[in-house]
Amino acid sequence: MPAETDPRSLSAPDAVLWDLDGTLLDSEKLWDIPLYELTEKLGGQLSTATRQAMVGTNVMVTLRLLYAEVGIPEPTAEQVADGAAWIDRRMAEVFRQDLPWRPGAAAALATVRAAGLPMALVTSTERGLTEIALDTIGRHLFDVTVCGDEVDGKNKPLPEPYLKASRMLDVDPARCVAIEDSPTGVSSAVAAGCTVLVVPCEVDVEQGERRVFRTSLEGLTVADLTMLIEQAAG
């Protein structure tokens, strides 16, 4: 029987593409800190519905939602820049503390890395904060990383983040498994042509094409990922 550590013996994925916030790290709750603080600083209160709409988005989308929440539907460029800088500084402070893993995420990363499969980190978080997070996750685990400020504004839910990761790895996105937790991220990966393993965190994700659901990453194996690719091919 083929060994688990032989990634090609089971027609395994060409690559595994991992989201960060809410998928590998239980960090959406950490984003609550600067988002709620900034909203209050601007004289408003962040609603649950608006906070959920921010999950999986990049900073610019998040800020547009936040300013609209406090009655500023068309913030100036200066207001957006000030808000982004404030969130970035506050979040860097939070990220330098102990970052919490999602259940099973650390072991799943180690399993896929040990099998020799190419791996990419594909996140809406910008490069500066991602570099801080990589100190916890382990930057050596990923062959490439694609951050929210590196896709020319074509952020999730558009396909470009996953397409760029696939280009950098020189693999076919249709032969890749993306691992995501949010509707925004899942839409991006599906649009890129990936098969998506969905592990919801803060918000529900609807059923749909090329998506398979799992309650956690605990016990995830290369054989599980291979099955997803074989099902998509069949």
N, C-alpha and C positions, 0 to 999 in steps of 0.2 A: 504494500500500500504506500502511496507517495508520502514523503515526509512533509510535515506542516511547514518546515522551513524552506522547502523548495517552492518558491512562488509561482513558477511557470508550470509545475507538474499538474496543477489542478486548473489550468487556464485562469489563473488569478487575475485581478484587475491590473491594468498597466500602471496605475497609480492610485493612491488614496489621497483625497483632498479634504483637509480638515478646516472647519470653521473654528473660531476661537471663543468669543464670548457666548456663554450659554451652552456650548458644546464640549469644549475641553475644560474651560474654567467656569465656575459658578459665579461669574463676574457681572452679570446683569444687575444683581443686587448692589454691587459696588458702584455701578453707574448711577444708581438711585441717589447716591450722596451728592455729587455735584449738580445733578439735574434738579432735584428738589430744592437744593440750596440756592441755585441761580434763579429759579422761578420765584422763590420767596424774596430774594434780593431785588428782583424787578417788581415786586409788589403783587404777585399772583400766587396761585396755588395749582400745582400740577395734578390734573385729574388722572384717575386710573386708566381711562380710555386713551388719553393722549400718551401716557407713559408706555402703554402696550403698543401703540402705533410706532413708537420709536425703536422697538426691539429689532435688532438686525440691520438698522439703517446706519448711514454715515453721519458725521458730525453736522454737515450742512443741512441735511434733511431734519435731523433732530432739533437743530436750532430754529429752523423755520416753524416747526411744530411748537416749540417752546415759546417763541415770541408771539405766535398767534394766540397761545393760551393766555398771555398777559395783555392781550389787546393791541398787539403790534403786528398786524398781518403782513406789512411790508417793511421789515427792518432795513435800516441803511447798511451800507457796506461796513461802516465803522462799528455799528452795533453788532453785526455778525462777527466781525474780527475780534471785538472785545469779548463777546460771549465765548467764542471758540478758544481764545487764549485763557480765559478764566477756567473753563472746563478742563482744558489740557493741563494747566498747573495743578488744579485740585485733584484730577484723576491720577496724575503722576505721583502725588503724595500717597494716594490710596494704593496704587499698583506696587509701590515700593514696600508695602507691608506684605504679610503672608497672603498669597492668592489661593483661594479654595478651588480644588479640583472638582469637576463633576464626577459622580460615582462611576468607577471603572475606567475613567479616561486615561489615567497614567498607565495602567496596565495594558489598555488597548493600543496606545501609542507604542509601547515597548514591544508588544507582540508583532505589530505590523513592521516595525523597524527591524526586528530580529529576522523576519522572513525575507528581508531584502527588497521589499516593495518600495518604489519611489514614493515620497510623500511631500506634499505641499501644505503650507498654512495659508488659507485664503480668508482674510478678515476685513471687515469694514473699519476696524480700528486703524488709526494712522500710525505711521512708522515709528515715531518717537515712543508712544505708549507700547506698541508691539514689542519693541526692543526690550523694554522693561519686563514685559510679561515673559519673553523668551528666556530671561534669566531664571524664571521659575520652571517653565515647561521643559527647557532644554533645546537650545537652538540647533544642536547637533542632530536632532531627530529629523529635521526637515531639509530636503534638498533645495527647495526654494520657498520664499514667502512673498505673498502679494498683499499689500496693505491698501487701506481705503483711499489714501492720497497718491496712489500709484497707477490709477486706471483712467486718468484723464476725465474725471467726472462721471464715468460710466459705471457707477457703483451698483451693488446689489439693490434692487432685484434684476437689473440688467445682467446679461450673461458674461460681460467682459472680464470680471475678476476670475472666473473659472476658466474662461477661454485663455486668458493670459497665463495662468498657471500651467495649463495644458501645453501651451506653446513653449514655455520655459523648460518644461520637462520633455518636450518633443514626444508627446503621447496624444492619442485620439481621445477626446473627452467622452466619447461614447463607450470607451473601454475603461473609464474611470468610475470609482465610487466616491461621491462627495458625502461628507457627514455633517449634518446641519441640525439646527434646533428651531429656527424661526421661519415663518411664512416668507419673509423677505429673502432669506438665504436660500431656502428651498426653491423659490421661484427662479433665482439666479442660476442655480446649479442645473435645474431642469431645462431652462432656456439654453444653457450651454451644451446640452445633450448628455449630461451625466446621469447615471443611476444614483439616487439619493437615499442614504440611510438616515431616516428622520428620528431624532431623539428629542422630543419636545421638552422645553424647559419652562419658560415663563408664560408662553401663550400657546394656544392650540394651533395645530397645522392641519389643514384639510387634506383628505385623501385625494389622490390624483395620479396622473401618469408618472411612471419611473420613480416612484417613491415607495419605500418599505419602512414600516414603523417598528420601533423598538423602545421599550420603556427605559433602558439605560445601556451604557456601554459595558457593563459588567459581563465578563465571560466572552467577549467578542473574539472571534478567531478569524484567521485568513480564510478558512473554509466557508465561514458565514459570508464573507465579502465575495468570495468566488461564486457562491450560489446566486448572489444578486446579479452578477455579470452574466452568468449562464442563463438566468431567467429572462434578463433583458434581451439577450441574443436570441433566445428561443421564441 
